[in-house]
Amino acid sequence: MKKSLKILSLFLLINIGAYAQKEELKEAQSYFAKGKIEESLAILKKIEYLVINAPDDVKTDYFFTKGNVYKELATKNIDAPTNFALASGAYQDVLLYENESRNYKYAFKASSALKEMKSKLVDGAYNDYKAGKFKESADKSYEVYLFDKKDTLNLYNAASSSIAAKDYVSSIKYFELLKKINYSGKGMIWYATNKKTKEEESFISMSARESSINLGLYEKPRNVFPPSKKEEILTSLGFSYLERNDYCNAEKYYEEGLQVNQNCIDCYINLVYVKIQEKKEIVDKMSALGNSTKEMQLYDKLDAQKDEIVRSAIPYLKKALTIEPKNESAMKSLLGIYRSLNMTSEYNALKSSM
């Protein structure tokens, strides 16, 4: 009898708990309907730990409400990337639980909300980029990519925006990921002409272009299939690592860039810059040495190593001048190397050709 009473008590507690959750959910939904977003969110956070063991209908009510609340915050541009991500996760939980229970109450609304959020994020990223808010644009583009990883253009946009924002930690992360997935940029670029400036501009998506055309700001739309982005990905990685003073990785990616395009003049010029930085590091080591016999021997060894590094830059500069014979930067760099290595005849020959 006592065992039966315990089971009955437990059953009653479970039902009371489920009832309480439903009541609190109704209160959260009521606050949301009245536009009291923070109050609604506070209740959702309060009962979050209870939802794990709740019935499926309570779970779907909870996650759909949670999705709506975070979506509203993101729509108001309150930490948009983070809140869109939280809303996306909540809506996806709705679909998960409804697929398991076969009780489709919110599935259509959740799917529609997910599509709407993606569109808003894409348009938001585009508008941020146009406004010079490159970091914000990158964050939103990356959230779109996480939302739909098949749409890899958004990862590329995140990487490019990070470069523009001088956020090289993020640009390395995104470009490395693009390289890993073998992104080539196959797809479409959407162009239209700005009615005011009469200049053609590219858009981050077809919907962004259509929106601008519908507002009467743009005309003459056209679509273009871009060339491969593989060289750009490698040179962008080289540049990002260079800006982080990681000369080893910078050299690695510029060399890979040359494997894609043997006439990549930026690769040749920046590889020379890498060599110069490596030389400076050796010169700093030499300057720190004392006058002991052992240190003087090390000095001579580093001096020879320094000259060899400088000498290794000569083929890059010669190749650059083959591609662009009048490249002033390459000429000056090569003259400086010839002078430092006492290569007088080579120096005079190049000087006379200028």
FENQUI-V388194 format. One record per residue. N is the residue number from 1. SS is DSSP state (hx for helix, st for strand, lp for the rest). PSI is psi in whole degrees, -180 to 180 (NA if undefined). BURIAL is I if it has 9 or more other ideal C-beta (glycine too) atoms within 8 Angstrom, else O. Layout:
n=N ss=SS psi=PSI burial=BURIAL
n=N ss=SS psi=PSI burial=BURIAL
This chain:
n=1 ss=lp psi=-44 burial=O
n=2 ss=hx psi=-38 burial=O
n=3 ss=hx psi=-41 burial=O
n=4 ss=hx psi=-39 burial=O
n=5 ss=hx psi=-38 burial=O
n=6 ss=hx psi=-44 burial=O
n=7 ss=hx psi=-42 burial=O
n=8 ss=hx psi=-42 burial=O
n=9 ss=hx psi=-43 burial=O
n=10 ss=hx psi=-42 burial=O
n=11 ss=hx psi=-42 burial=O
n=12 ss=hx psi=-39 burial=O
n=13 ss=hx psi=-42 burial=O
n=14 ss=hx psi=-46 burial=O
n=15 ss=hx psi=-39 burial=O
n=16 ss=hx psi=-41 burial=O
n=17 ss=hx psi=-45 burial=I
n=18 ss=hx psi=-40 burial=I
n=19 ss=hx psi=-43 burial=O
n=20 ss=hx psi=-41 burial=O
n=21 ss=hx psi=-43 burial=I
n=22 ss=hx psi=-41 burial=I
n=23 ss=hx psi=-43 burial=O
n=24 ss=hx psi=-36 burial=I
n=25 ss=hx psi=-42 burial=I
n=26 ss=hx psi=-39 burial=O
n=27 ss=hx psi=-42 burial=I
n=28 ss=hx psi=-42 burial=I
n=29 ss=hx psi=-36 burial=I
n=30 ss=hx psi=-44 burial=O
n=31 ss=hx psi=-43 burial=I
n=32 ss=hx psi=-43 burial=I
n=33 ss=hx psi=-30 burial=O
n=34 ss=lp psi=1 burial=O
n=35 ss=lp psi=10 burial=O
n=36 ss=lp psi=78 burial=O
n=37 ss=hx psi=-45 burial=I
n=38 ss=hx psi=-40 burial=O
n=39 ss=hx psi=-41 burial=O
n=40 ss=hx psi=-44 burial=I
n=41 ss=hx psi=-37 burial=I
n=42 ss=hx psi=-41 burial=O
n=43 ss=hx psi=-42 burial=I
n=44 ss=hx psi=-40 burial=I
n=45 ss=hx psi=-35 burial=O
n=46 ss=hx psi=-38 burial=O
n=47 ss=hx psi=5 burial=I
n=48 ss=hx psi=-44 burial=O
n=49 ss=hx psi=-20 burial=O
n=50 ss=hx psi=-20 burial=I
n=51 ss=hx psi=-28 burial=I
n=52 ss=lp psi=-41 burial=O
n=53 ss=lp psi=11 burial=O
n=54 ss=lp psi=160 burial=I
n=55 ss=lp psi=159 burial=O
n=56 ss=hx psi=-37 burial=I
n=57 ss=hx psi=-34 burial=I
n=58 ss=hx psi=-40 burial=I
n=59 ss=hx psi=-48 burial=I
n=60 ss=hx psi=-38 burial=I
n=61 ss=hx psi=-45 burial=I
n=62 ss=hx psi=-52 burial=I
n=63 ss=hx psi=-31 burial=I
n=64 ss=hx psi=-42 burial=I
n=65 ss=hx psi=-43 burial=I
n=66 ss=hx psi=-44 burial=I
n=67 ss=hx psi=-43 burial=I
n=68 ss=hx psi=-40 burial=I
n=69 ss=hx psi=-49 burial=I
n=70 ss=hx psi=-33 burial=I
n=71 ss=hx psi=-40 burial=I
n=72 ss=hx psi=-42 burial=I
n=73 ss=hx psi=-44 burial=I
n=74 ss=hx psi=-40 burial=I
n=75 ss=hx psi=-31 burial=O
n=76 ss=lp psi=9 burial=O
n=77 ss=lp psi=33 burial=O
n=78 ss=lp psi=103 burial=O
n=79 ss=lp psi=56 burial=O
n=80 ss=hx psi=-50 burial=I
n=81 ss=hx psi=-44 burial=I
n=82 ss=hx psi=-46 burial=O
n=83 ss=hx psi=-32 burial=I
n=84 ss=hx psi=-38 burial=I
n=85 ss=hx psi=-43 burial=I
n=86 ss=hx psi=-40 burial=I
n=87 ss=hx psi=-43 burial=I
n=88 ss=hx psi=-45 burial=I
n=89 ss=hx psi=-40 burial=O
n=90 ss=hx psi=-45 burial=I
n=91 ss=hx psi=-37 burial=I
n=92 ss=hx psi=-33 burial=I
n=93 ss=hx psi=-37 burial=I
n=94 ss=hx psi=-49 burial=I
n=95 ss=hx psi=-38 burial=I
n=96 ss=hx psi=-52 burial=O
n=97 ss=hx psi=-35 burial=I
n=98 ss=hx psi=-32 burial=I
n=99 ss=hx psi=-36 burial=O
n=100 ss=hx psi=-40 burial=O
n=101 ss=hx psi=-13 burial=I
n=102 ss=lp psi=21 burial=O
n=103 ss=lp psi=96 burial=O
n=104 ss=lp psi=90 burial=O
n=105 ss=lp psi=-42 burial=O
n=106 ss=lp psi=2 burial=I
n=107 ss=hx psi=-48 burial=I
n=108 ss=hx psi=-45 burial=O
n=109 ss=hx psi=-39 burial=O
n=110 ss=hx psi=-43 burial=I
n=111 ss=hx psi=-43 burial=I
n=112 ss=hx psi=-40 burial=O
n=113 ss=hx psi=-39 burial=I
n=114 ss=hx psi=-43 burial=I
n=115 ss=hx psi=-41 burial=O
n=116 ss=hx psi=-41 burial=O
n=117 ss=hx psi=-42 burial=I
n=118 ss=hx psi=-45 burial=I
n=119 ss=hx psi=-41 burial=I
n=120 ss=hx psi=-39 burial=I
n=121 ss=hx psi=-44 burial=I
n=122 ss=hx psi=-48 burial=I
n=123 ss=hx psi=-38 burial=I
n=124 ss=hx psi=-41 burial=I
n=125 ss=hx psi=-42 burial=I
n=126 ss=hx psi=-47 burial=I
n=127 ss=hx psi=-39 burial=O
n=128 ss=hx psi=-42 burial=I
n=129 ss=hx psi=-45 burial=I
n=130 ss=hx psi=-30 burial=O
n=131 ss=lp psi=2 burial=O
n=132 ss=lp psi=11 burial=O
n=133 ss=lp psi=72 burial=O
n=134 ss=hx psi=-39 burial=I
n=135 ss=hx psi=-45 burial=I
n=136 ss=hx psi=-41 burial=I
n=137 ss=hx psi=-43 burial=I
n=138 ss=hx psi=-44 burial=I
n=139 ss=hx psi=-43 burial=I
n=140 ss=hx psi=-42 burial=I
n=141 ss=hx psi=-39 burial=I
n=142 ss=hx psi=-37 burial=I
n=143 ss=hx psi=-37 burial=I
n=144 ss=hx psi=-41 burial=I
n=145 ss=hx psi=-44 burial=I
n=146 ss=hx psi=-33 burial=O
n=147 ss=hx psi=-40 burial=I
n=148 ss=lp psi=91 burial=O
n=149 ss=lp psi=-11 burial=O
n=150 ss=lp psi=-25 burial=O
n=151 ss=lp psi=76 burial=O
n=152 ss=lp psi=-12 burial=I
n=153 ss=hx psi=-33 burial=O
n=154 ss=hx psi=-32 burial=I
n=155 ss=hx psi=-41 burial=I
n=156 ss=hx psi=-42 burial=I
n=157 ss=hx psi=-39 burial=I
n=158 ss=hx psi=-42 burial=I
n=159 ss=hx psi=-47 burial=I
n=160 ss=hx psi=-40 burial=I
n=161 ss=hx psi=-34 burial=I
n=162 ss=hx psi=-39 burial=I
n=163 ss=hx psi=-46 burial=I
n=164 ss=hx psi=-32 burial=O
n=165 ss=lp psi=-4 burial=I
n=166 ss=lp psi=28 burial=O
n=167 ss=lp psi=81 burial=I
n=168 ss=hx psi=-23 burial=I
n=169 ss=hx psi=-46 burial=O
n=170 ss=hx psi=-40 burial=I
n=171 ss=hx psi=-38 burial=I
n=172 ss=hx psi=-45 burial=I
n=173 ss=hx psi=-47 burial=O
n=174 ss=hx psi=-43 burial=I
n=175 ss=hx psi=-35 burial=I
n=176 ss=hx psi=-39 burial=I
n=177 ss=hx psi=-39 burial=I
n=178 ss=hx psi=-42 burial=I
n=179 ss=hx psi=-42 burial=I
n=180 ss=hx psi=-39 burial=O
n=181 ss=lp psi=5 burial=O
n=182 ss=lp psi=44 burial=O
n=183 ss=lp psi=133 burial=I
n=184 ss=lp psi=-9 burial=O
n=185 ss=lp psi=12 burial=I
n=186 ss=lp psi=129 burial=O
n=187 ss=lp psi=-147 burial=O
n=188 ss=lp psi=141 burial=O
n=189 ss=st psi=132 burial=I
n=190 ss=st psi=120 burial=I
n=191 ss=st psi=155 burial=I
n=192 ss=st psi=158 burial=I
n=193 ss=st psi=129 burial=I
n=194 ss=st psi=120 burial=I
n=195 ss=lp psi=-31 burial=O
n=196 ss=lp psi=-48 burial=O
n=197 ss=lp psi=-15 burial=O
n=198 ss=lp psi=15 burial=O
n=199 ss=lp psi=145 burial=O
n=200 ss=st psi=136 burial=O
n=201 ss=st psi=153 burial=I
n=202 ss=st psi=154 burial=O
n=203 ss=st psi=153 burial=I
n=204 ss=lp psi=-20 burial=I
n=205 ss=lp psi=164 burial=I
n=206 ss=hx psi=-38 burial=O
n=207 ss=hx psi=-37 burial=I
n=208 ss=hx psi=-40 burial=I
n=209 ss=hx psi=-45 burial=I
n=210 ss=hx psi=-37 burial=O
n=211 ss=hx psi=-44 burial=I
n=212 ss=hx psi=-36 burial=I
n=213 ss=hx psi=-42 burial=I
n=214 ss=hx psi=-28 burial=O
n=215 ss=lp psi=-5 burial=O
n=216 ss=lp psi=15 burial=O
n=217 ss=lp psi=-23 burial=O
n=218 ss=st psi=161 burial=I
n=219 ss=st psi=179 burial=O
n=220 ss=st psi=59 burial=O
n=221 ss=st psi=145 burial=I
n=222 ss=st psi=153 burial=O
n=223 ss=st psi=143 burial=O
n=224 ss=st psi=136 burial=O
n=225 ss=lp psi=117 burial=O
n=226 ss=lp psi=160 burial=O
n=227 ss=lp psi=171 burial=O
n=228 ss=lp psi=142 burial=O
n=229 ss=lp psi=4 burial=I
n=230 ss=hx psi=-44 burial=I
n=231 ss=hx psi=-43 burial=I
n=232 ss=hx psi=-40 burial=O
n=233 ss=hx psi=-46 burial=I
n=234 ss=hx psi=-44 burial=I
n=235 ss=hx psi=-32 burial=I
n=236 ss=hx psi=-38 burial=I
n=237 ss=hx psi=-44 burial=I
n=238 ss=hx psi=-46 burial=I
n=239 ss=hx psi=-43 burial=I
n=240 ss=hx psi=-43 burial=I
n=241 ss=hx psi=-35 burial=I
n=242 ss=hx psi=-43 burial=I
n=243 ss=hx psi=-21 burial=O
n=244 ss=lp psi=6 burial=I
n=245 ss=lp psi=26 burial=O
n=246 ss=lp psi=83 burial=O
n=247 ss=hx psi=-29 burial=I
n=248 ss=hx psi=-50 burial=O
n=249 ss=hx psi=-34 burial=I
n=250 ss=hx psi=-47 burial=I
n=251 ss=hx psi=-42 burial=I
n=252 ss=hx psi=-47 burial=I
n=253 ss=hx psi=-31 burial=I
n=254 ss=hx psi=-35 burial=I
n=255 ss=hx psi=-41 burial=I
n=256 ss=hx psi=-35 burial=I
n=257 ss=hx psi=-37 burial=I
n=258 ss=hx psi=-27 burial=I
n=259 ss=hx psi=-29 burial=O
n=260 ss=hx psi=-41 burial=I
n=261 ss=lp psi=106 burial=O
n=262 ss=lp psi=-13 burial=O
n=263 ss=lp psi=22 burial=O
n=264 ss=lp psi=95 burial=I
n=265 ss=hx psi=-33 burial=I
n=266 ss=hx psi=-36 burial=O
n=267 ss=hx psi=-47 burial=I
n=268 ss=hx psi=-47 burial=I
n=269 ss=hx psi=-43 burial=I
n=270 ss=hx psi=-28 burial=I
n=271 ss=hx psi=-36 burial=I
n=272 ss=hx psi=-42 burial=I
n=273 ss=hx psi=-41 burial=I
n=274 ss=hx psi=-45 burial=I
n=275 ss=hx psi=-39 burial=I
n=276 ss=hx psi=-40 burial=I
n=277 ss=hx psi=-38 burial=I
n=278 ss=hx psi=-38 burial=I
n=279 ss=hx psi=-42 burial=I
n=280 ss=hx psi=-38 burial=O
n=281 ss=hx psi=-39 burial=O
n=282 ss=hx psi=-40 burial=I
n=283 ss=hx psi=-39 burial=I
n=284 ss=hx psi=-40 burial=O
n=285 ss=hx psi=-41 burial=I
n=286 ss=hx psi=-40 burial=I
n=287 ss=hx psi=-26 burial=O
n=288 ss=lp psi=-7 burial=O
n=289 ss=lp psi=153 burial=I
n=290 ss=lp psi=-155 burial=O
n=291 ss=lp psi=11 burial=O
n=292 ss=lp psi=161 burial=O
n=293 ss=hx psi=-44 burial=O
n=294 ss=hx psi=-42 burial=O
n=295 ss=hx psi=-35 burial=I
n=296 ss=hx psi=-37 burial=I
n=297 ss=hx psi=-42 burial=O
n=298 ss=hx psi=-36 burial=I
n=299 ss=hx psi=-48 burial=I
n=300 ss=hx psi=-38 burial=O
n=301 ss=hx psi=-43 burial=O
n=302 ss=hx psi=-35 burial=I
n=303 ss=hx psi=-43 burial=I
n=304 ss=hx psi=-39 burial=O
n=305 ss=hx psi=-40 burial=I
n=306 ss=hx psi=-47 burial=I
n=307 ss=hx psi=-35 burial=I
n=308 ss=hx psi=-37 burial=O
n=309 ss=hx psi=-44 burial=I
n=310 ss=hx psi=-42 burial=I
n=311 ss=hx psi=-33 burial=I
n=312 ss=lp psi=-13 burial=O
n=313 ss=lp psi=-18 burial=I
n=314 ss=hx psi=-47 burial=I
n=315 ss=hx psi=-34 burial=O
n=316 ss=hx psi=-44 burial=I
n=317 ss=hx psi=-38 burial=I
n=318 ss=hx psi=-42 burial=I
n=319 ss=hx psi=-40 burial=I
n=320 ss=hx psi=-40 burial=I
n=321 ss=hx psi=-23 burial=I
n=322 ss=hx psi=-39 burial=O
n=323 ss=hx psi=-45 burial=I
n=324 ss=lp psi=88 burial=O
n=325 ss=lp psi=-25 burial=O
n=326 ss=lp psi=18 burial=O
n=327 ss=lp psi=106 burial=I
n=328 ss=hx psi=-40 burial=O
n=329 ss=hx psi=-43 burial=O
n=330 ss=hx psi=-41 burial=I
n=331 ss=hx psi=-47 burial=I
n=332 ss=hx psi=-41 burial=O
n=333 ss=hx psi=-42 burial=I
n=334 ss=hx psi=-40 burial=I
n=335 ss=hx psi=-43 burial=I
n=336 ss=hx psi=-39 burial=O
n=337 ss=hx psi=-44 burial=I
n=338 ss=hx psi=-41 burial=I
n=339 ss=hx psi=-44 burial=I
n=340 ss=hx psi=-28 burial=O
n=341 ss=lp psi=7 burial=I
n=342 ss=lp psi=37 burial=O
n=343 ss=lp psi=74 burial=I
n=344 ss=hx psi=-46 burial=O
n=345 ss=hx psi=-41 burial=O
n=346 ss=hx psi=-39 burial=O
n=347 ss=hx psi=-48 burial=I
n=348 ss=hx psi=-38 burial=O
n=349 ss=hx psi=-44 burial=O
n=350 ss=hx psi=-40 burial=I
n=351 ss=hx psi=-40 burial=O
n=352 ss=hx psi=-21 burial=O
n=353 ss=hx psi=-7 burial=O
n=354 ss=lp psi=NA burial=O
